[in-house]
Amino acid sequence: MDENSVIEALSLLAIGMVTVFVILGLIVLLAKTLIRVINRYFPESAIAHTQSALYADDEVVTVISAAVDQLTGGRGEIVEINEIN
């Protein structure tokens, strides 16, 4: 192997790695921008969260919270409680 082949191989390696890094960086930036735009123009409805709380009385919420704490070792989080018909 001559020296030119090794230099060419290393330069192609560097170009490929930089290209992948730039493309992945663009994907991350575009995804973050898309999330911000969606959250700004289409915010999550607060009504959906309050409606689920209307269906559960305080005693039921307390029991469910205790069960979740017991099962998850205090690491669980209740996001929504829905009544099953």
Protein Blocks (a to p, Z undefined) as FASTA:
>chain_A
ZZklmmmmmmmmmmmmmmmmmmmmmmmmmmmmmmmmmmmmmccdfklmmmmmmmpcfklm
mmmmmmmmmmnnopaccfbdcddZZ
